[in-house]
């Protein structure tokens, strides 16, 4: 069975993104799960889609949260 994968869409200078990253890093490290962070400012399309919702987290390609990451909910999704 493959481990779930998390993606965080964020942008520089975003304090909510910093908070979300800290939660995602902690949970992924605890559970041995990988994550990637994508800077939405590198793509006009991503800016259009996620510009007002960041940070946005996905688990295995499905949107999980936006603005804030609930640690308990993320842990449950990754188990």
N, CA, C and O atoms as a Maestro MAE file, in Angstrom:
{
 s_m_m2io_version
 :::
 2.0.0
}

f_m_ct {
 s_m_title
 :::
 protein
 m_atom[316] {
  # First column is atom index #
  i_m_mmod_type
  r_m_x_coord
  r_m_y_coord
  r_m_z_coord
  i_m_residue_number
  s_m_chain_name
  s_m_pdb_residue_name
  s_m_pdb_atom_name
  i_m_atomic_number
  :::
  1 25 0.835 -1.185 0.000 1 A "UNK " " N  " 7
  2 3 0.000 0.000 0.000 1 A "UNK " " CA " 6
  3 2 0.883 1.253 0.000 1 A "UNK " " C  " 6
  4 15 1.828 1.340 0.783 1 A "UNK " " O  " 8
  5 25 0.585 2.212 -0.863 2 A "UNK " " N  " 7
  6 3 1.374 3.432 -0.933 2 A "UNK " " CA " 6
  7 2 0.899 4.429 0.115 2 A "UNK " " C  " 6
  8 15 -0.275 4.467 0.483 2 A "UNK " " O  " 8
  9 25 1.836 5.222 0.577 3 A "UNK " " N  " 7
  10 3 1.499 6.246 1.562 3 A "UNK " " CA " 6
  11 2 0.837 7.425 0.868 3 A "UNK " " C  " 6
  12 15 1.144 7.726 -0.286 3 A "UNK " " O  " 8
  13 25 -0.071 8.089 1.570 4 A "UNK " " N  " 7
  14 3 -0.706 9.278 0.987 4 A "UNK " " CA " 6
  15 2 0.317 10.385 0.759 4 A "UNK " " C  " 6
  16 15 1.369 10.416 1.397 4 A "UNK " " O  " 8
  17 25 -0.002 11.276 -0.143 5 A "UNK " " N  " 7
  18 3 0.881 12.398 -0.461 5 A "UNK " " CA " 6
  19 2 0.109 13.704 -0.285 5 A "UNK " " C  " 6
  20 15 -1.048 13.819 -0.690 5 A "UNK " " O  " 8
  21 25 0.767 14.676 0.323 6 A "UNK " " N  " 7
  22 3 0.159 15.981 0.600 6 A "UNK " " CA " 6
  23 2 0.802 17.028 -0.308 6 A "UNK " " C  " 6
  24 15 2.013 17.015 -0.528 6 A "UNK " " O  " 8
  25 25 -0.018 17.926 -0.825 7 A "UNK " " N  " 7
  26 3 0.468 19.097 -1.558 7 A "UNK " " CA " 6
  27 2 -0.101 20.337 -0.880 7 A "UNK " " C  " 6
  28 15 -1.288 20.396 -0.558 7 A "UNK " " O  " 8
  29 25 0.758 21.317 -0.671 8 A "UNK " " N  " 7
  30 3 0.342 22.596 -0.096 8 A "UNK " " CA " 6
  31 2 0.577 23.669 -1.151 8 A "UNK " " C  " 6
  32 15 1.709 23.875 -1.587 8 A "UNK " " O  " 8
  33 25 -0.476 24.345 -1.558 9 A "UNK " " N  " 7
  34 3 -0.359 25.502 -2.448 9 A "UNK " " CA " 6
  35 2 -0.252 26.731 -1.556 9 A "UNK " " C  " 6
  36 15 -1.084 26.944 -0.675 9 A "UNK " " O  " 8
  37 25 0.784 27.539 -1.792 10 A "UNK " " N  " 7
  38 3 1.055 28.681 -0.928 10 A "UNK " " CA " 6
  39 2 1.681 29.807 -1.738 10 A "UNK " " C  " 6
  40 15 1.837 29.711 -2.955 10 A "UNK " " O  " 8
  41 25 2.032 30.870 -1.034 11 A "UNK " " N  " 7
  42 3 2.796 31.952 -1.668 11 A "UNK " " CA " 6
  43 2 3.689 32.592 -0.612 11 A "UNK " " C  " 6
  44 15 3.374 32.544 0.577 11 A "UNK " " O  " 8
  45 25 4.785 33.184 -1.029 12 A "UNK " " N  " 7
  46 3 5.704 33.823 -0.087 12 A "UNK " " CA " 6
  47 2 5.017 34.966 0.662 12 A "UNK " " C  " 6
  48 15 4.155 35.656 0.119 12 A "UNK " " O  " 8
  49 25 5.418 35.147 1.918 13 A "UNK " " N  " 7
  50 3 4.908 36.256 2.712 13 A "UNK " " CA " 6
  51 2 3.528 36.029 3.292 13 A "UNK " " C  " 6
  52 15 2.921 36.966 3.811 13 A "UNK " " O  " 8
  53 25 3.024 34.828 3.218 14 A "UNK " " N  " 7
  54 3 1.675 34.507 3.694 14 A "UNK " " CA " 6
  55 2 1.790 33.854 5.077 14 A "UNK " " C  " 6
  56 15 2.303 32.741 5.197 14 A "UNK " " O  " 8
  57 25 1.312 34.548 6.121 15 A "UNK " " N  " 7
  58 3 1.443 33.990 7.470 15 A "UNK " " CA " 6
  59 2 0.580 32.743 7.667 15 A "UNK " " C  " 6
  60 15 0.962 31.849 8.424 15 A "UNK " " O  " 8
  61 25 -0.561 32.668 7.009 16 A "UNK " " N  " 7
  62 3 -1.378 31.454 7.099 16 A "UNK " " CA " 6
  63 2 -0.656 30.275 6.445 16 A "UNK " " C  " 6
  64 15 -0.769 29.137 6.901 16 A "UNK " " O  " 8
  65 25 0.086 30.559 5.374 17 A "UNK " " N  " 7
  66 3 0.879 29.518 4.712 17 A "UNK " " CA " 6
  67 2 1.980 29.012 5.643 17 A "UNK " " C  " 6
  68 15 2.251 27.812 5.695 17 A "UNK " " O  " 8
  69 25 2.608 29.922 6.372 18 A "UNK " " N  " 7
  70 3 3.639 29.523 7.329 18 A "UNK " " CA " 6
  71 2 3.044 28.613 8.398 18 A "UNK " " C  " 6
  72 15 3.642 27.599 8.758 18 A "UNK " " O  " 8
  73 25 1.864 28.974 8.907 19 A "UNK " " N  " 7
  74 3 1.189 28.156 9.921 19 A "UNK " " CA " 6
  75 2 0.833 26.785 9.357 19 A "UNK " " C  " 6
  76 15 1.049 25.764 10.010 19 A "UNK " " O  " 8
  77 25 0.289 26.764 8.148 20 A "UNK " " N  " 7
  78 3 -0.113 25.504 7.521 20 A "UNK " " CA " 6
  79 2 1.103 24.615 7.282 20 A "UNK " " C  " 6
  80 15 1.057 23.412 7.539 20 A "UNK " " O  " 8
  81 25 2.183 25.202 6.795 21 A "UNK " " N  " 7
  82 3 3.406 24.451 6.534 21 A "UNK " " CA " 6
  83 2 3.908 23.779 7.814 21 A "UNK " " C  " 6
  84 15 4.319 22.619 7.786 21 A "UNK " " O  " 8
  85 25 3.878 24.497 8.922 22 A "UNK " " N  " 7
  86 3 4.347 23.934 10.185 22 A "UNK " " CA " 6
  87 2 3.518 22.712 10.579 22 A "UNK " " C  " 6
  88 15 4.070 21.708 11.029 22 A "UNK " " O  " 8
  89 25 2.208 22.791 10.414 23 A "UNK " " N  " 7
  90 3 1.333 21.654 10.746 23 A "UNK " " CA " 6
  91 2 1.614 20.493 9.801 23 A "UNK " " C  " 6
  92 15 1.782 19.356 10.243 23 A "UNK " " O  " 8
  93 25 1.665 20.773 8.509 24 A "UNK " " N  " 7
  94 3 1.892 19.714 7.519 24 A "UNK " " CA " 6
  95 2 3.250 19.054 7.744 24 A "UNK " " C  " 6
  96 15 3.354 17.828 7.700 24 A "UNK " " O  " 8
  97 25 4.291 19.851 7.985 25 A "UNK " " N  " 7
  98 3 5.626 19.287 8.239 25 A "UNK " " CA " 6
  99 2 5.611 18.360 9.448 25 A "UNK " " C  " 6
  100 15 6.171 17.265 9.404 25 A "UNK " " O  " 8
  101 25 4.970 18.799 10.525 26 A "UNK " " N  " 7
  102 3 4.927 18.014 11.753 26 A "UNK " " CA " 6
  103 2 4.175 16.700 11.542 26 A "UNK " " C  " 6
  104 15 4.662 15.632 11.914 26 A "UNK " " O  " 8
  105 25 2.995 16.785 10.947 27 A "UNK " " N  " 7
  106 3 2.168 15.594 10.745 27 A "UNK " " CA " 6
  107 2 2.850 14.624 9.784 27 A "UNK " " C  " 6
  108 15 2.897 13.421 10.044 27 A "UNK " " O  " 8
  109 25 3.372 15.138 8.686 28 A "UNK " " N  " 7
  110 3 4.031 14.263 7.710 28 A "UNK " " CA " 6
  111 2 5.273 13.603 8.302 28 A "UNK " " C  " 6
  112 15 5.533 12.429 8.040 28 A "UNK " " O  " 8
  113 25 6.033 14.341 9.090 29 A "UNK " " N  " 7
  114 3 7.219 13.755 9.732 29 A "UNK " " CA " 6
  115 2 6.802 12.663 10.713 29 A "UNK " " C  " 6
  116 15 7.416 11.596 10.751 29 A "UNK " " O  " 8
  117 25 5.773 12.918 11.499 30 A "UNK " " N  " 7
  118 3 5.295 11.925 12.469 30 A "UNK " " CA " 6
  119 2 4.808 10.652 11.797 30 A "UNK " " C  " 6
  120 15 5.031 9.553 12.305 30 A "UNK " " O  " 8
  121 25 4.141 10.795 10.648 31 A "UNK " " N  " 7
  122 3 3.517 9.654 9.991 31 A "UNK " " CA " 6
  123 2 4.353 9.068 8.852 31 A "UNK " " C  " 6
  124 15 3.951 8.085 8.230 31 A "UNK " " O  " 8
  125 25 5.508 9.664 8.579 32 A "UNK " " N  " 7
  126 3 6.369 9.161 7.510 32 A "UNK " " CA " 6
  127 2 5.779 9.367 6.129 32 A "UNK " " C  " 6
  128 15 5.958 8.541 5.234 32 A "UNK " " O  " 8
  129 25 5.074 10.478 5.963 33 A "UNK " " N  " 7
  130 3 4.414 10.811 4.707 33 A "UNK " " CA " 6
  131 2 5.126 11.990 4.059 33 A "UNK " " C  " 6
  132 15 5.640 12.868 4.751 33 A "UNK " " O  " 8
  133 25 5.154 12.007 2.747 34 A "UNK " " N  " 7
  134 3 5.819 13.102 2.049 34 A "UNK " " CA " 6
  135 2 4.828 14.221 1.734 34 A "UNK " " C  " 6
  136 15 3.613 14.024 1.719 34 A "UNK " " O  " 8
  137 25 5.394 15.402 1.483 35 A "UNK " " N  " 7
  138 3 4.575 16.514 1.019 35 A "UNK " " CA " 6
  139 2 5.406 17.388 0.094 35 A "UNK " " C  " 6
  140 15 6.636 17.400 0.153 35 A "UNK " " O  " 8
  141 25 4.709 18.109 -0.753 36 A "UNK " " N  " 7
  142 3 5.333 19.105 -1.615 36 A "UNK " " CA " 6
  143 2 4.623 20.418 -1.400 36 A "UNK " " C  " 6
  144 15 3.434 20.457 -1.081 36 A "UNK " " O  " 8
  145 25 5.365 21.494 -1.579 37 A "UNK " " N  " 7
  146 3 4.777 22.832 -1.498 37 A "UNK " " CA " 6
  147 2 4.943 23.494 -2.854 37 A "UNK " " C  " 6
  148 15 6.025 23.470 -3.440 37 A "UNK " " O  " 8
  149 25 3.870 24.083 -3.344 38 A "UNK " " N  " 7
  150 3 3.883 24.732 -4.650 38 A "UNK " " CA " 6
  151 2 3.560 26.211 -4.463 38 A "UNK " " C  " 6
  152 15 2.535 26.567 -3.883 38 A "UNK " " O  " 8
  153 25 4.440 27.053 -4.957 39 A "UNK " " N  " 7
  154 3 4.277 28.509 -4.891 39 A "UNK " " CA " 6
  155 2 3.345 28.935 -6.024 39 A "UNK " " C  " 6
  156 15 3.695 28.815 -7.198 39 A "UNK " " O  " 8
  157 25 2.172 29.426 -5.673 40 A "UNK " " N  " 7
  158 3 1.186 29.783 -6.700 40 A "UNK " " CA " 6
  159 2 1.603 31.004 -7.510 40 A "UNK " " C  " 6
  160 15 1.060 31.236 -8.590 40 A "UNK " " O  " 8
  161 25 2.560 31.793 -7.008 41 A "UNK " " N  " 7
  162 3 2.969 32.993 -7.745 41 A "UNK " " CA " 6
  163 2 3.787 32.652 -8.985 41 A "UNK " " C  " 6
  164 15 4.094 33.532 -9.788 41 A "UNK " " O  " 8
  165 25 4.144 31.372 -9.145 42 A "UNK " " N  " 7
  166 3 4.910 30.966 -10.325 42 A "UNK " " CA " 6
  167 2 4.011 30.660 -11.513 42 A "UNK " " C  " 6
  168 15 4.506 30.353 -12.598 42 A "UNK " " O  " 8
  169 25 2.691 30.738 -11.324 43 A "UNK " " N  " 7
  170 3 1.769 30.369 -12.390 43 A "UNK " " CA " 6
  171 2 0.520 31.242 -12.360 43 A "UNK " " C  " 6
  172 15 -0.185 31.274 -11.351 43 A "UNK " " O  " 8
  173 25 0.237 31.954 -13.456 44 A "UNK " " N  " 7
  174 3 -0.995 32.751 -13.512 44 A "UNK " " CA " 6
  175 2 -2.249 31.896 -13.294 44 A "UNK " " C  " 6
  176 15 -3.221 32.353 -12.692 44 A "UNK " " O  " 8
  177 25 -2.219 30.663 -13.783 45 A "UNK " " N  " 7
  178 3 -3.374 29.783 -13.621 45 A "UNK " " CA " 6
  179 2 -3.601 29.437 -12.144 45 A "UNK " " C  " 6
  180 15 -4.732 29.464 -11.658 45 A "UNK " " O  " 8
  181 25 -2.519 29.114 -11.444 46 A "UNK " " N  " 7
  182 3 -2.645 28.805 -10.015 46 A "UNK " " CA " 6
  183 2 -3.077 30.033 -9.224 46 A "UNK " " C  " 6
  184 15 -3.859 29.920 -8.281 46 A "UNK " " O  " 8
  185 25 -2.569 31.209 -9.605 47 A "UNK " " N  " 7
  186 3 -2.984 32.450 -8.940 47 A "UNK " " CA " 6
  187 2 -4.486 32.661 -9.107 47 A "UNK " " C  " 6
  188 15 -5.176 33.054 -8.166 47 A "UNK " " O  " 8
  189 25 -4.980 32.400 -10.301 48 A "UNK " " N  " 7
  190 3 -6.401 32.582 -10.573 48 A "UNK " " CA " 6
  191 2 -7.257 31.610 -9.746 48 A "UNK " " C  " 6
  192 15 -8.279 31.993 -9.178 48 A "UNK " " O  " 8
  193 25 -6.822 30.364 -9.694 49 A "UNK " " N  " 7
  194 3 -7.613 29.336 -9.014 49 A "UNK " " CA " 6
  195 2 -7.523 29.455 -7.490 49 A "UNK " " C  " 6
  196 15 -8.540 29.352 -6.805 49 A "UNK " " O  " 8
  197 25 -6.311 29.671 -6.949 50 A "UNK " " N  " 7
  198 3 -6.109 29.597 -5.503 50 A "UNK " " CA " 6
  199 2 -5.768 30.924 -4.829 50 A "UNK " " C  " 6
  200 15 -5.555 30.956 -3.617 50 A "UNK " " O  " 8
  201 25 -5.712 31.998 -5.573 51 A "UNK " " N  " 7
  202 3 -5.246 33.277 -5.040 51 A "UNK " " CA " 6
  203 2 -5.918 33.740 -3.768 51 A "UNK " " C  " 6
  204 15 -5.262 34.337 -2.914 51 A "UNK " " O  " 8
  205 25 -7.204 33.484 -3.614 52 A "UNK " " N  " 7
  206 3 -7.947 33.946 -2.437 52 A "UNK " " CA " 6
  207 2 -8.121 32.871 -1.373 52 A "UNK " " C  " 6
  208 15 -8.684 33.150 -0.315 52 A "UNK " " O  " 8
  209 25 -7.657 31.654 -1.623 53 A "UNK " " N  " 7
  210 3 -7.891 30.555 -0.688 53 A "UNK " " CA " 6
  211 2 -6.642 30.047 0.006 53 A "UNK " " C  " 6
  212 15 -6.739 29.183 0.877 53 A "UNK " " O  " 8
  213 25 -5.493 30.548 -0.345 54 A "UNK " " N  " 7
  214 3 -4.268 29.951 0.177 54 A "UNK " " CA " 6
  215 2 -4.144 30.117 1.684 54 A "UNK " " C  " 6
  216 15 -4.663 31.077 2.253 54 A "UNK " " O  " 8
  217 25 -3.472 29.203 2.314 55 A "UNK " " N  " 7
  218 3 -2.950 27.976 1.749 55 A "UNK " " CA " 6
  219 2 -4.071 26.983 1.457 55 A "UNK " " C  " 6
  220 15 -5.103 26.967 2.129 55 A "UNK " " O  " 8
  221 25 -3.846 26.171 0.456 56 A "UNK " " N  " 7
  222 3 -4.781 25.099 0.111 56 A "UNK " " CA " 6
  223 2 -3.999 23.789 0.211 56 A "UNK " " C  " 6
  224 15 -2.904 23.671 -0.340 56 A "UNK " " O  " 8
  225 25 -4.559 22.814 0.911 57 A "UNK " " N  " 7
  226 3 -3.897 21.518 1.018 57 A "UNK " " CA " 6
  227 2 -4.710 20.456 0.295 57 A "UNK " " C  " 6
  228 15 -5.941 20.448 0.318 57 A "UNK " " O  " 8
  229 25 -3.973 19.567 -0.343 58 A "UNK " " N  " 7
  230 3 -4.560 18.420 -1.037 58 A "UNK " " CA " 6
  231 2 -3.946 17.152 -0.453 58 A "UNK " " C  " 6
  232 15 -2.761 17.121 -0.123 58 A "UNK " " O  " 8
  233 25 -4.752 16.123 -0.330 59 A "UNK " " N  " 7
  234 3 -4.269 14.800 0.052 59 A "UNK " " CA " 6
  235 2 -4.635 13.855 -1.084 59 A "UNK " " C  " 6
  236 15 -5.810 13.674 -1.403 59 A "UNK " " O  " 8
  237 25 -3.626 13.264 -1.680 60 A "UNK " " N  " 7
  238 3 -3.821 12.351 -2.812 60 A "UNK " " CA " 6
  239 2 -4.704 12.953 -3.907 60 A "UNK " " C  " 6
  240 15 -5.593 12.294 -4.446 60 A "UNK " " O  " 8
  241 25 -4.434 14.221 -4.219 61 A "UNK " " N  " 7
  242 3 -5.123 14.866 -5.335 61 A "UNK " " CA " 6
  243 2 -6.500 15.438 -5.026 61 A "UNK " " C  " 6
  244 15 -7.137 16.016 -5.906 61 A "UNK " " O  " 8
  245 25 -6.965 15.287 -3.800 62 A "UNK " " N  " 7
  246 3 -8.283 15.820 -3.428 62 A "UNK " " CA " 6
  247 2 -8.105 16.945 -2.429 62 A "UNK " " C  " 6
  248 15 -7.335 16.826 -1.476 62 A "UNK " " O  " 8
  249 25 -8.830 18.054 -2.655 63 A "UNK " " N  " 7
  250 3 -8.704 19.189 -1.739 63 A "UNK " " CA " 6
  251 2 -9.124 18.776 -0.343 63 A "UNK " " C  " 6
  252 15 -10.164 18.150 -0.142 63 A "UNK " " O  " 8
  253 25 -8.286 19.142 0.617 64 A "UNK " " N  " 7
  254 3 -8.514 18.755 2.006 64 A "UNK " " CA " 6
  255 2 -8.910 19.954 2.857 64 A "UNK " " C  " 6
  256 15 -9.901 19.883 3.583 64 A "UNK " " O  " 8
  257 25 -8.179 21.030 2.789 65 A "UNK " " N  " 7
  258 3 -8.431 22.240 3.584 65 A "UNK " " CA " 6
  259 2 -8.006 23.465 2.795 65 A "UNK " " C  " 6
  260 15 -7.274 23.370 1.810 65 A "UNK " " O  " 8
  261 25 -8.480 24.614 3.249 66 A "UNK " " N  " 7
  262 3 -7.910 25.877 2.787 66 A "UNK " " CA " 6
  263 2 -7.932 26.852 3.945 66 A "UNK " " C  " 6
  264 15 -8.720 26.703 4.879 66 A "UNK " " O  " 8
  265 25 -7.074 27.841 3.883 67 A "UNK " " N  " 7
  266 3 -6.787 28.854 4.892 67 A "UNK " " CA " 6
  267 2 -6.103 28.286 6.124 67 A "UNK " " C  " 6
  268 15 -5.033 28.764 6.499 67 A "UNK " " O  " 8
  269 25 -6.679 27.295 6.757 68 A "UNK " " N  " 7
  270 3 -6.063 26.704 7.951 68 A "UNK " " CA " 6
  271 2 -6.053 25.187 7.808 68 A "UNK " " C  " 6
  272 15 -6.944 24.606 7.190 68 A "UNK " " O  " 8
  273 25 -5.041 24.557 8.383 69 A "UNK " " N  " 7
  274 3 -4.945 23.097 8.361 69 A "UNK " " CA " 6
  275 2 -5.264 22.597 9.766 69 A "UNK " " C  " 6
  276 15 -4.584 22.943 10.733 69 A "UNK " " O  " 8
  277 25 -6.295 21.790 9.861 70 A "UNK " " N  " 7
  278 3 -6.667 21.177 11.131 70 A "UNK " " CA " 6
  279 2 -5.809 19.924 11.321 70 A "UNK " " C  " 6
  280 15 -5.918 18.965 10.557 70 A "UNK " " O  " 8
  281 25 -4.958 19.943 12.343 71 A "UNK " " N  " 7
  282 3 -4.000 18.858 12.520 71 A "UNK " " CA " 6
  283 2 -4.684 17.506 12.720 71 A "UNK " " C  " 6
  284 15 -4.266 16.516 12.120 71 A "UNK " " O  " 8
  285 25 -5.706 17.446 13.533 72 A "UNK " " N  " 7
  286 3 -6.394 16.172 13.768 72 A "UNK " " CA " 6
  287 2 -7.020 15.635 12.486 72 A "UNK " " C  " 6
  288 15 -6.935 14.443 12.187 72 A "UNK " " O  " 8
  289 25 -7.644 16.528 11.740 73 A "UNK " " N  " 7
  290 3 -8.292 16.120 10.495 73 A "UNK " " CA " 6
  291 2 -7.262 15.618 9.467 73 A "UNK " " C  " 6
  292 15 -7.505 14.639 8.761 73 A "UNK " " O  " 8
  293 25 -6.111 16.301 9.397 74 A "UNK " " N  " 7
  294 3 -5.059 15.874 8.475 74 A "UNK " " CA " 6
  295 2 -4.511 14.517 8.891 74 A "UNK " " C  " 6
  296 15 -4.314 13.640 8.051 74 A "UNK " " O  " 8
  297 25 -4.264 14.342 10.181 75 A "UNK " " N  " 7
  298 3 -3.776 13.040 10.652 75 A "UNK " " CA " 6
  299 2 -4.749 11.920 10.283 75 A "UNK " " C  " 6
  300 15 -4.336 10.849 9.839 75 A "UNK " " O  " 8
  301 25 -6.032 12.176 10.470 76 A "UNK " " N  " 7
  302 3 -7.045 11.166 10.149 76 A "UNK " " CA " 6
  303 2 -7.032 10.852 8.650 76 A "UNK " " C  " 6
  304 15 -7.162 9.691 8.261 76 A "UNK " " O  " 8
  305 25 -6.878 11.866 7.820 77 A "UNK " " N  " 7
  306 3 -6.873 11.667 6.374 77 A "UNK " " CA " 6
  307 2 -5.654 10.869 5.910 77 A "UNK " " C  " 6
  308 15 -5.711 10.173 4.897 77 A "UNK " " O  " 8
  309 25 -4.568 10.973 6.646 78 A "UNK " " N  " 7
  310 3 -3.325 10.311 6.255 78 A "UNK " " CA " 6
  311 2 -3.186 8.908 6.829 78 A "UNK " " C  " 6
  312 15 -2.231 8.201 6.510 78 A "UNK " " O  " 8
  313 25 -4.111 8.506 7.655 79 A "UNK " " N  " 7
  314 3 -4.022 7.155 8.247 79 A "UNK " " CA " 6
  315 2 -4.681 6.139 7.414 79 A "UNK " " C  " 6
  316 15 -4.694 4.961 7.771 79 A "UNK " " O  " 8
  :::
 }
 m_bond[315] {
  # First column is bond index #
  i_m_from
  i_m_to
  i_m_order
  :::
  1 1 2 1
  2 2 3 1
  3 3 4 2
  4 3 5 1
  5 5 6 1
  6 6 7 1
  7 7 8 2
  8 7 9 1
  9 9 10 1
  10 10 11 1
  11 11 12 2
  12 11 13 1
  13 13 14 1
  14 14 15 1
  15 15 16 2
  16 15 17 1
  17 17 18 1
  18 18 19 1
  19 19 20 2
  20 19 21 1
  21 21 22 1
  22 22 23 1
  23 23 24 2
  24 23 25 1
  25 25 26 1
  26 26 27 1
  27 27 28 2
  28 27 29 1
  29 29 30 1
  30 30 31 1
  31 31 32 2
  32 31 33 1
  33 33 34 1
  34 34 35 1
  35 35 36 2
  36 35 37 1
  37 37 38 1
  38 38 39 1
  39 39 40 2
  40 39 41 1
  41 41 42 1
  42 42 43 1
  43 43 44 2
  44 43 45 1
  45 45 46 1
  46 46 47 1
  47 47 48 2
  48 47 49 1
  49 49 50 1
  50 50 51 1
  51 51 52 2
  52 51 53 1
  53 53 54 1
  54 54 55 1
  55 55 56 2
  56 55 57 1
  57 57 58 1
  58 58 59 1
  59 59 60 2
  60 59 61 1
  61 61 62 1
  62 62 63 1
  63 63 64 2
  64 63 65 1
  65 65 66 1
  66 66 67 1
  67 67 68 2
  68 67 69 1
  69 69 70 1
  70 70 71 1
  71 71 72 2
  72 71 73 1
  73 73 74 1
  74 74 75 1
  75 75 76 2
  76 75 77 1
  77 77 78 1
  78 78 79 1
  79 79 80 2
  80 79 81 1
  81 81 82 1
  82 82 83 1
  83 83 84 2
  84 83 85 1
  85 85 86 1
  86 86 87 1
  87 87 88 2
  88 87 89 1
  89 89 90 1
  90 90 91 1
  91 91 92 2
  92 91 93 1
  93 93 94 1
  94 94 95 1
  95 95 96 2
  96 95 97 1
  97 97 98 1
  98 98 99 1
  99 99 100 2
  100 99 101 1
  101 101 102 1
  102 102 103 1
  103 103 104 2
  104 103 105 1
  105 105 106 1
  106 106 107 1
  107 107 108 2
  108 107 109 1
  109 109 110 1
  110 110 111 1
  111 111 112 2
  112 111 113 1
  113 113 114 1
  114 114 115 1
  115 115 116 2
  116 115 117 1
  117 117 118 1
  118 118 119 1
  119 119 120 2
  120 119 121 1
  121 121 122 1
  122 122 123 1
  123 123 124 2
  124 123 125 1
  125 125 126 1
  126 126 127 1
  127 127 128 2
  128 127 129 1
  129 129 130 1
  130 130 131 1
  131 131 132 2
  132 131 133 1
  133 133 134 1
  134 134 135 1
  135 135 136 2
  136 135 137 1
  137 137 138 1
  138 138 139 1
  139 139 140 2
  140 139 141 1
  141 141 142 1
  142 142 143 1
  143 143 144 2
  144 143 145 1
  145 145 146 1
  146 146 147 1
  147 147 148 2
  148 147 149 1
  149 149 150 1
  150 150 151 1
  151 151 152 2
  152 151 153 1
  153 153 154 1
  154 154 155 1
  155 155 156 2
  156 155 157 1
  157 157 158 1
  158 158 159 1
  159 159 160 2
  160 159 161 1
  161 161 162 1
  162 162 163 1
  163 163 164 2
  164 163 165 1
  165 165 166 1
  166 166 167 1
  167 167 168 2
  168 167 169 1
  169 169 170 1
  170 170 171 1
  171 171 172 2
  172 171 173 1
  173 173 174 1
  174 174 175 1
  175 175 176 2
  176 175 177 1
  177 177 178 1
  178 178 179 1
  179 179 180 2
  180 179 181 1
  181 181 182 1
  182 182 183 1
  183 183 184 2
  184 183 185 1
  185 185 186 1
  186 186 187 1
  187 187 188 2
  188 187 189 1
  189 189 190 1
  190 190 191 1
  191 191 192 2
  192 191 193 1
  193 193 194 1
  194 194 195 1
  195 195 196 2
  196 195 197 1
  197 197 198 1
  198 198 199 1
  199 199 200 2
  200 199 201 1
  201 201 202 1
  202 202 203 1
  203 203 204 2
  204 203 205 1
  205 205 206 1
  206 206 207 1
  207 207 208 2
  208 207 209 1
  209 209 210 1
  210 210 211 1
  211 211 212 2
  212 211 213 1
  213 213 214 1
  214 214 215 1
  215 215 216 2
  216 215 217 1
  217 217 218 1
  218 218 219 1
  219 219 220 2
  220 219 221 1
  221 221 222 1
  222 222 223 1
  223 223 224 2
  224 223 225 1
  225 225 226 1
  226 226 227 1
  227 227 228 2
  228 227 229 1
  229 229 230 1
  230 230 231 1
  231 231 232 2
  232 231 233 1
  233 233 234 1
  234 234 235 1
  235 235 236 2
  236 235 237 1
  237 237 238 1
  238 238 239 1
  239 239 240 2
  240 239 241 1
  241 241 242 1
  242 242 243 1
  243 243 244 2
  244 243 245 1
  245 245 246 1
  246 246 247 1
  247 247 248 2
  248 247 249 1
  249 249 250 1
  250 250 251 1
  251 251 252 2
  252 251 253 1
  253 253 254 1
  254 254 255 1
  255 255 256 2
  256 255 257 1
  257 257 258 1
  258 258 259 1
  259 259 260 2
  260 259 261 1
  261 261 262 1
  262 262 263 1
  263 263 264 2
  264 263 265 1
  265 265 266 1
  266 266 267 1
  267 267 268 2
  268 267 269 1
  269 269 270 1
  270 270 271 1
  271 271 272 2
  272 271 273 1
  273 273 274 1
  274 274 275 1
  275 275 276 2
  276 275 277 1
  277 277 278 1
  278 278 279 1
  279 279 280 2
  280 279 281 1
  281 281 282 1
  282 282 283 1
  283 283 284 2
  284 283 285 1
  285 285 286 1
  286 286 287 1
  287 287 288 2
  288 287 289 1
  289 289 290 1
  290 290 291 1
  291 291 292 2
  292 291 293 1
  293 293 294 1
  294 294 295 1
  295 295 296 2
  296 295 297 1
  297 297 298 1
  298 298 299 1
  299 299 300 2
  300 299 301 1
  301 301 302 1
  302 302 303 1
  303 303 304 2
  304 303 305 1
  305 305 306 1
  306 306 307 1
  307 307 308 2
  308 307 309 1
  309 309 310 1
  310 310 311 1
  311 311 312 2
  312 311 313 1
  313 313 314 1
  314 314 315 1
  315 315 316 2
  :::
 }
}
